Amino acid sequence: MENITVLQLLGVHPAADHSSQAQLDNWKKQITQIAEIFNRSPKRSRTALRYADFIRDLKGLNGDHAGDQKKLAELVKNLKEELALQTLGLLEMTASQCLSLLMNEHRKKVVLAGGMKAWDEFSDGEKAMHNDEMIKDLTHART
């Protein structure tokens, strides 16, 4: 089967003000509205479009180098991390339970990568990609 890249855009919508938080709130509102419309649509697939899934799968933002855009990117990153932790149930875990789970998964990830020596040879980008996959796998396993 052929791999097809799909680009999905939310569109351009004015914000009440240019603060990063207002822009993030507008994003949340737009995503929620799109999910509600899609989930009522006769074209809907068997699975619903969920806000948390959309945020989890979000790969990037368009913006300029203005301070508000940099802050918005940071807010979205924090939102993704918070939703990942909620989905994993880590917010309800004790620190030691969370650490134990993540250490166990990290060990598995290193073994799959070919061992510690192979892991250490990975670039930071490759390590980040494997870490993201580990979190994604944990997220799907717990939902």
BALOBA-1460 file (C-alpha; in Angstrom, 3 decimals):
// residues 143
<rec num="1" residu="m" x="0.000" y="0.000" z="0.000"/>
<rec num="2" residu="e" x="1.282" y="3.426" z="-0.907"/>
<rec num="3" residu="n" x="2.043" y="5.977" z="1.814"/>
<rec num="4" residu="i" x="0.155" y="9.183" z="1.121"/>
<rec num="5" residu="t" x="0.907" y="12.383" z="3.011"/>
<rec num="6" residu="v" x="-2.172" y="14.412" z="3.845"/>
<rec num="7" residu="l" x="-2.016" y="18.051" z="4.853"/>
<rec num="8" residu="q" x="-4.942" y="19.306" z="6.910"/>
<rec num="9" residu="l" x="-5.376" y="22.975" z="7.723"/>
<rec num="10" residu="l" x="-7.764" y="24.678" z="10.121"/>
<rec num="11" residu="g" x="-7.950" y="27.877" z="8.139"/>
<rec num="12" residu="v" x="-7.327" y="31.437" z="9.166"/>
<rec num="13" residu="h" x="-9.603" y="32.918" z="11.815"/>
<rec num="14" residu="p" x="-9.286" y="36.274" z="13.556"/>
<rec num="15" residu="a" x="-8.573" y="36.280" z="17.274"/>
<rec num="16" residu="a" x="-10.182" y="38.722" z="19.699"/>
<rec num="17" residu="d" x="-6.705" y="39.956" z="20.509"/>
<rec num="18" residu="h" x="-3.196" y="38.940" z="19.577"/>
<rec num="19" residu="s" x="-2.229" y="37.414" z="22.904"/>
<rec num="20" residu="s" x="-0.914" y="33.879" z="22.688"/>
<rec num="21" residu="q" x="-3.525" y="32.612" z="25.132"/>
<rec num="22" residu="a" x="-6.372" y="34.134" z="23.073"/>
<rec num="23" residu="q" x="-4.965" y="32.474" z="19.958"/>
<rec num="24" residu="l" x="-4.749" y="29.104" z="21.735"/>
<rec num="25" residu="d" x="-8.304" y="29.496" z="23.042"/>
<rec num="26" residu="n" x="-9.438" y="30.222" z="19.471"/>
<rec num="27" residu="w" x="-7.651" y="27.065" z="18.259"/>
<rec num="28" residu="k" x="-9.375" y="24.979" z="20.948"/>
<rec num="29" residu="k" x="-12.749" y="26.432" z="19.967"/>
<rec num="30" residu="q" x="-12.190" y="25.773" z="16.250"/>
<rec num="31" residu="i" x="-11.021" y="22.190" z="16.842"/>
<rec num="32" residu="t" x="-13.981" y="21.472" z="19.112"/>
<rec num="33" residu="q" x="-16.442" y="22.885" z="16.554"/>
<rec num="34" residu="i" x="-14.884" y="20.899" z="13.700"/>
<rec num="35" residu="a" x="-15.027" y="17.694" z="15.770"/>
<rec num="36" residu="e" x="-18.682" y="18.287" z="16.675"/>
<rec num="37" residu="i" x="-19.659" y="18.895" z="13.039"/>
<rec num="38" residu="f" x="-17.627" y="15.941" z="11.780"/>
<rec num="39" residu="n" x="-19.047" y="13.586" z="14.393"/>
<rec num="40" residu="r" x="-22.598" y="14.478" z="13.312"/>
<rec num="41" residu="s" x="-21.735" y="14.112" z="9.619"/>
<rec num="42" residu="p" x="-22.995" y="11.184" z="7.543"/>
<rec num="43" residu="k" x="-19.455" y="11.017" z="6.064"/>
<rec num="44" residu="r" x="-18.008" y="10.248" z="9.485"/>
<rec num="45" residu="s" x="-15.916" y="7.119" z="9.669"/>
<rec num="46" residu="r" x="-16.543" y="4.463" z="12.306"/>
<rec num="47" residu="t" x="-14.401" y="6.320" z="14.826"/>
<rec num="48" residu="a" x="-15.174" y="9.735" z="16.171"/>
<rec num="49" residu="l" x="-12.876" y="12.709" z="15.846"/>
<rec num="50" residu="r" x="-11.769" y="13.571" z="19.359"/>
<rec num="51" residu="y" x="-10.195" y="16.831" z="20.483"/>
<rec num="52" residu="a" x="-7.414" y="15.003" z="22.381"/>
<rec num="53" residu="d" x="-6.572" y="12.890" z="19.318"/>
<rec num="54" residu="f" x="-6.342" y="15.995" z="17.152"/>
<rec num="55" residu="i" x="-3.969" y="17.694" z="19.594"/>
<rec num="56" residu="r" x="-1.913" y="14.507" z="19.962"/>
<rec num="57" residu="d" x="-1.498" y="14.185" z="16.185"/>
<rec num="58" residu="l" x="-0.809" y="17.888" z="15.603"/>
<rec num="59" residu="k" x="2.651" y="18.164" z="14.064"/>
<rec num="60" residu="g" x="3.243" y="21.876" z="13.624"/>
<rec num="61" residu="l" x="2.038" y="25.435" z="13.434"/>
<rec num="62" residu="n" x="2.404" y="28.182" z="10.880"/>
<rec num="63" residu="g" x="3.417" y="31.580" z="12.127"/>
<rec num="64" residu="d" x="6.030" y="34.256" z="11.934"/>
<rec num="65" residu="h" x="8.871" y="34.898" z="14.358"/>
<rec num="66" residu="a" x="6.895" y="37.334" z="16.485"/>
<rec num="67" residu="g" x="6.914" y="36.818" z="20.226"/>
<rec num="68" residu="d" x="3.226" y="35.900" z="20.376"/>
<rec num="69" residu="q" x="3.753" y="33.109" z="17.831"/>
<rec num="70" residu="k" x="6.720" y="31.714" z="19.736"/>
<rec num="71" residu="k" x="4.666" y="31.802" z="22.933"/>
<rec num="72" residu="l" x="1.727" y="30.138" z="21.135"/>
<rec num="73" residu="a" x="4.019" y="27.321" z="19.989"/>
<rec num="74" residu="e" x="5.167" y="26.863" z="23.595"/>
<rec num="75" residu="l" x="1.545" y="26.822" z="24.835"/>
<rec num="76" residu="v" x="0.610" y="24.192" z="22.231"/>
<rec num="77" residu="k" x="3.640" y="22.091" z="23.216"/>
<rec num="78" residu="n" x="2.566" y="22.288" z="26.873"/>
<rec num="79" residu="l" x="-1.017" y="21.382" z="25.918"/>
<rec num="80" residu="k" x="0.201" y="18.336" z="23.969"/>
<rec num="81" residu="e" x="2.293" y="17.199" z="26.935"/>
<rec num="82" residu="e" x="-0.561" y="17.707" z="29.393"/>
<rec num="83" residu="l" x="-3.029" y="15.798" z="27.216"/>
<rec num="84" residu="a" x="-0.497" y="12.990" z="26.726"/>
<rec num="85" residu="l" x="-0.081" y="12.688" z="30.488"/>
<rec num="86" residu="q" x="-3.847" y="12.715" z="31.007"/>
<rec num="87" residu="t" x="-4.360" y="10.083" z="28.329"/>
<rec num="88" residu="l" x="-1.651" y="7.904" z="29.810"/>
<rec num="89" residu="g" x="-3.208" y="8.294" z="33.222"/>
<rec num="90" residu="l" x="0.089" y="9.610" z="34.513"/>
<rec num="91" residu="l" x="-1.535" y="12.511" z="36.308"/>
<rec num="92" residu="e" x="-3.277" y="9.986" z="38.562"/>
<rec num="93" residu="m" x="-0.086" y="7.994" z="39.179"/>
<rec num="94" residu="t" x="2.393" y="8.589" z="41.928"/>
<rec num="95" residu="a" x="5.770" y="9.901" z="40.835"/>
<rec num="96" residu="s" x="7.378" y="6.516" z="41.439"/>
<rec num="97" residu="q" x="4.675" y="4.697" z="39.417"/>
<rec num="98" residu="c" x="5.125" y="7.129" z="36.550"/>
<rec num="99" residu="l" x="8.901" y="6.844" z="36.660"/>
<rec num="100" residu="s" x="8.719" y="3.051" z="36.786"/>
<rec num="101" residu="l" x="6.412" y="2.898" z="33.752"/>
<rec num="102" residu="l" x="8.547" y="5.279" z="31.703"/>
<rec num="103" residu="m" x="11.819" y="3.568" z="32.660"/>
<rec num="104" residu="n" x="10.401" y="0.175" z="31.670"/>
<rec num="105" residu="e" x="9.214" y="1.517" z="28.319"/>
<rec num="106" residu="h" x="12.565" y="3.247" z="27.780"/>
<rec num="107" residu="r" x="14.384" y="-0.051" z="28.336"/>
<rec num="108" residu="k" x="12.162" y="-1.755" z="25.760"/>
<rec num="109" residu="k" x="12.763" y="1.097" z="23.314"/>
<rec num="110" residu="v" x="16.563" y="0.835" z="23.707"/>
<rec num="111" residu="v" x="16.477" y="-2.946" z="23.159"/>
<rec num="112" residu="l" x="14.373" y="-2.493" z="20.005"/>
<rec num="113" residu="a" x="16.860" y="0.121" z="18.801"/>
<rec num="114" residu="g" x="19.677" y="-2.431" z="18.998"/>
<rec num="115" residu="g" x="20.944" y="-1.883" z="22.532"/>
<rec num="116" residu="m" x="22.472" y="0.977" z="24.474"/>
<rec num="117" residu="k" x="25.461" y="1.357" z="22.162"/>
<rec num="118" residu="a" x="23.171" y="1.740" z="19.129"/>
<rec num="119" residu="w" x="20.906" y="4.095" z="21.101"/>
<rec num="120" residu="d" x="23.848" y="6.313" z="22.051"/>
<rec num="121" residu="e" x="24.799" y="6.605" z="18.378"/>
<rec num="122" residu="f" x="21.381" y="7.982" z="17.427"/>
<rec num="123" residu="s" x="21.160" y="11.704" z="16.772"/>
<rec num="124" residu="d" x="19.051" y="13.835" z="19.090"/>
<rec num="125" residu="g" x="16.406" y="13.966" z="16.357"/>
<rec num="126" residu="e" x="16.313" y="10.178" z="16.030"/>
<rec num="127" residu="k" x="16.050" y="9.800" z="19.807"/>
<rec num="128" residu="a" x="13.216" y="12.331" z="19.903"/>
<rec num="129" residu="m" x="11.403" y="10.441" z="17.145"/>
<rec num="130" residu="h" x="11.697" y="7.156" z="19.094"/>
<rec num="131" residu="n" x="10.591" y="8.899" z="22.302"/>
<rec num="132" residu="d" x="7.550" y="10.319" z="20.518"/>
<rec num="133" residu="e" x="6.687" y="6.858" z="19.180"/>
<rec num="134" residu="m" x="7.039" y="5.393" z="22.667"/>
<rec num="135" residu="i" x="4.599" y="7.955" z="24.083"/>
<rec num="136" residu="k" x="2.212" y="7.431" z="21.167"/>
<rec num="137" residu="d" x="2.311" y="3.659" z="21.735"/>
<rec num="138" residu="l" x="1.684" y="4.128" z="25.453"/>
<rec num="139" residu="t" x="-1.191" y="6.483" z="24.697"/>
<rec num="140" residu="h" x="-2.869" y="4.042" z="22.311"/>
<rec num="141" residu="a" x="-2.330" y="1.110" z="24.679"/>
<rec num="142" residu="r" x="-4.081" y="2.906" z="27.547"/>
<rec num="143" residu="t" x="-7.091" y="4.243" z="25.622"/>
